[in-house]
Amino acid sequence: MKKRKLIIDCDPGVDDAVMLALAAAHQEQLEIMGIITVSGNQDIEKVSRNARDLSEFFGMKAPVARGMDRPIVRKPLYAPETHGEDGIGGCVLPAAQKTEIRENGILFMRKLLEEMQPEEKASIVATGPLTNIALLLRMFPETAERIREIVFMGGSLSGGNVTDAAEFNFYEDPEAAKIVLHSGVPLVMCGLDVTEKCTLTRKQILKMCQWGSPAAKLCGDMLGYCLENSSEKYRGEVSVHDAVPVLYLLHPEIFEGGHKILDVDCSEGTARGAVLGGFRWWKNETEETNVYVLTDADKKKFQEYLITSLYELAQ
C-alpha cells in the first residue's frame, strides 16, 4: 500500500504529544515528511524542544523545523494551566540527539512540498494555531497545488473553550485561520464539535500508565495531568483533541460531518476567534463550500483505535 505523505504542524502540548505517538504507530501507512512547530500551547522554544524529544522518543525519524514564534498580528497566548509550564505536564523526557533543521519552518515546509514528484501531493495535519500554514499560502501561493488537504484541529460551531465564542487555536490567531479558510485548499475542520466527543476515561488513562511501556506511561502521565489539572476532572474523562485529525486520516469511517461555508471573526470584541456561518447550508451548493466540518464520532471506536495504536507503539 502506498503511504500517504504527511507534514505535521503542531505546538506540543499534551494532546499534540499523543497525536505524535499515534502518527508514530502508523508509519507503515504515513510517510511523515517533517514536523513543523508553532507558538501555541507554550512558547516556540518549549514546543520545539518537545517536538524533538517526543518524536525521537516515539521512534520518528522525521526532521523538526521551528516555525513562527507568535501570531500574525497579536501577542502570543499560552496554556500552562492545561499543559503545564513545560507543555507536557511536567513529564521528563530524554533529550533528543537530533537537532532542528536550521531553515525556518515555513521555508522548510515549502521545500518539502516542492521536492515531491510532480504527480504527488501531501496532506498537512495542523494541531496548533494556523500561523505557519497561513504564511506559507500567502508567501508561496503556488504550494497550494501540492497540498492534498489540510486537516486541522481548531474552531467550533457551538461555542468555545477559551471564551464562550472561540476555541483556543482560532482565538490565538484568527487572522491565520481566516487566510486558511479562504485559501481554496481542501480543508477538514476537526473542531470542538467533534473533539470534545473523542475522549479517554480516567480508568483508561490509568491502565495506560500500568502497561510497563515507557511510551504508554508517558502518554498516560501527560493525559492524567490534563485530567486532574483542568475542568475535565469533573466529568472524569479528557478530550484528546489533537489525535482526531490523524485518526480521521486513518479511519474516516468513524466520523460524520458535512460541507459548510465558514469564516472567522477577527475583531477585538467578545466574538474574536468565533467561527461564522455554516448553519444555513441549504442556501449554497456543495461546490461553493470551503470546508468539510466533522461534527460527530464513534466514541468507542475512537478509544479502541487510539488505545490499540499506543499499545502497538509500546510493543
N, C-alpha and C positions, 0 to 999 in steps of 0.2 A: 504494500500500500504506500502511495506517495505521501510524504509528510507535508503537513500544512506549514508553510513558512510563517513565522510569528515574531513580531517585535513587541516587547513588553515595556510599557511606560508606567512607572509606579513611584510611590512615596512611602516605602516600608517604615513604620506601620505594621500592626499585628495582623490584620486581615490580608494585607499585601504579602506578608511573610507566608501565611497559609496558602495564598494564591501561588506563590513561587514554589512551594512544596508540591502543590497539585500539578503545576506545569512540569516540574522535575520528574514526577512519577509517570509522565506520559511523553517522554522524549522519543519513544518509538513512533508516536503519531505527530508530534510537534517538533519542527526544526526551529529551535529558539535562536534567532539570529543575533539578538542583542537585548540588553536591558538598559533602559534609559531612566534616570532619576529626575524627580521634580520636587521642588519645595511644596510641602503639604502637611502631612501629619506631624512632621518635625522639620527642622531646617535642613538645607541641602547637604550640609556636612554630615549630619547624622543619618539621613536616609540613604546617602550614597555609601557610607560605611556599612550600613545594614544590608544594602543590596549586594555588596561584595561578599560580606561574611555569610549571609544567608544562601546566596546562590552557590558558593563553594561548599558550604556545609551540606546542601542538598544534592551535590554532585552535578551541578550545571556548569558547563564549560563556556557558556555564552559570555562575551565581553560586557563590561559595565561602563557606561559613559555618563558623566554628570551633565544634567540639563539645567534649566532655569532655576535661579535661587529666589525668585519672587514672582508674583503675578504680573501680568502685562501692565496694569495700571495701579493696582492697590498695594498696600503694605501686606506682607505675609501674615497669615494666621495659622497657628499650630494647635494641636490637640493633645497636649500632655496628659490631660485628665482621663483620656480614654486609652492612650497608647504608652504612657509613661514618659519620663524625661528623656529616655534614650530611644523611644519609639517602639521598643519591643518588650515592654512590660517588665523591665529590669532583668531580663534573662541575659546570661553571659554566653557569648559565642567565641570560638577560636578565631583569632584574627586571620583573615584571608591572606593567602600568599599572592593571589593575583592582584594586580594594580588596575586602576581605572584607565580607560582609553584617554589619552591626553586631549583628543579632539572634543570640542563642545558637543553635547549630546544631540542637539538639533542637526548639526552638520554631520554627525556620525549616522543619525537616522537617515538623512538624505543619501549618504554614501551607501548604506546597506540597501536601500531601495534601488538606487541607480546601478548597483553592481549585479543585480539579478539578471537572468536571461530575459530577452525581450518579451517572451510569452508568459513570464512568471509574474505573480502578484503576491504580496504579503498581507496578512492580517495584522492589525495592531490591537492589542489589549491595553486599555488605559484604565488605571485604577486610582489615579490621583487627579488633581486639577489638570485641565486640558491645555495648560500653558505651552508646553513643548510642541504639541501637535498643531495648535493654532498658529504658532510662529513658523513652523515648518511649512504649513499650507499657504501662509501669507508670503513668506520669503521665496519659497520654491514651489509655486503652484503646479509645476509640471509633475511633481511627485505624486499628485492625487491619482494619476493614471496608473501608478504602480501599487496602489493600495486596494486590496480586495474588499476589505471592510474595516471599520473601526468599531470595536465592541468595548463600550466604556461603562464604568460604574460612575453614576452621577445623576443628579436631578431627581425629581419626584413629581407625579401628577396629583398627589394627595397630601401635601404638607411636608415640612422638613424635619431635620434633626439638629440643626444648629440655630435655626429660627423657626417660627411657626410656618414660614413660607418656603424655606430653602434647605436643600441638602448641602452638606459641607463642601464637596468639590465644586459645585456650581456657585456657592456663596463665596468661596475663596477666590475664584477667578471667573466671574460671569462673562467678561469680555471674551475670554478664550473660548468659553462654551458657545457663545453666540457665533464666533467665527467658524467653529467646527460644525455647528448645526446648519450653517448656510454654505458649507464648503462644496456640496454636491457629491461628496464621497458617501458610499453606502454606510449607514450608521445603525448600530443596535444599542439602544439605551437600556442599561440594567440599573434602573433607579430604585429608590426605596420601596416602590410599589411591589417589587419582586424580591429585593434582597432582604427585606425585613421578614419575609416568609422562609428564608433559607438560613436555618439556624442549627446549632448544635446544643444539646441539653447539658446541664451540669453533670449528669451521670455519664454521658458520652465523653465529655471532656476528661472526667476523672479516669475513665478506662484508658483513654489515650495516654495519660500520664503514667499508667501502670504497665504499658506494653514492654518496657525494658529497652526500647529503641531510642537512641538519642534524638532522632528526627521527630518521632511521635511525641516524646516527652516535651521537646521544645514547643511544638505546636500546642500541646495541651496546657503547658505552663503559660504561654502567651495568651491563649484564649481564656484561661482561668483568670488572669489578671484583668482582662476586659470585663469579664462577667462580674467579678467581685468589686470592681472599682468604677462601675457605671450604673445607670438605672436599669441595665439588663438584669441585675441580680434579683430584681423584684419579680421578674417573670421566669427566672430560673433557666434561661437559655440565652445564647448570644448569637446575633446575626453575623454571618461570615460574608459580609458584603462583597469583598473583592474576589472571592472564589467564584462568584456567579459568572463573570464574563468567560473565564477559562472553561468552566463546566458547560456553559452554553455552546462553546465551540465543539466540545467533546460529545455532549448529549443534548442537542437542541430539542429532542422529542419530549423532554420532561418539562418544557417551558411553554407558556402561552403568551400571546401578545398580539399587537396589531400595528398597522401603519398609521402614522399621525403627522400632522404639520405642527412643528414646535418652534418656539422662540424662548428667549430668556430675558428676564428683567435685569438691566444693568444700571438701574438708578441707585441713589444713595438712600432710598427710603426703606420702609419695612418689608417691601417685596423684593429687595435685592436678592438675586440668585434664583428667584422663583421661575419655574417652567410655565410658559404661557401657551395657550392653545391646546389642541389635541382632543377636545371634547366633542365638538360638532363635526364628527367625522363624515357624516352623510353629505356635507356640503362640498366635498372635494373628491376628485378621482384619485385612485391609488397611486398613479404615476406622479401626482402632484405632491405627495407626501415626502418629507425629508428624513424621517427616522422610523425605524421599527422599534416599538417600545415593548419590553417584557413586562407583563402585568401579573403573572401567576406562575407558580412552580409546584411540582410534585415534591412536597417536603420530604417525604420518606425516601424517595429516590435520590434527592439531593444529598441527604445524610448518608445513604448507603454508598453512593459513588464517591463522595468525599472521604469518608472514613476508610473505605476499601483502598482508595488511592494512597492515602497516607500510610496505611498498613503495608501495602506493597512497596512503597518507597523505603519504609523501615526495614523490609526484608533484604 
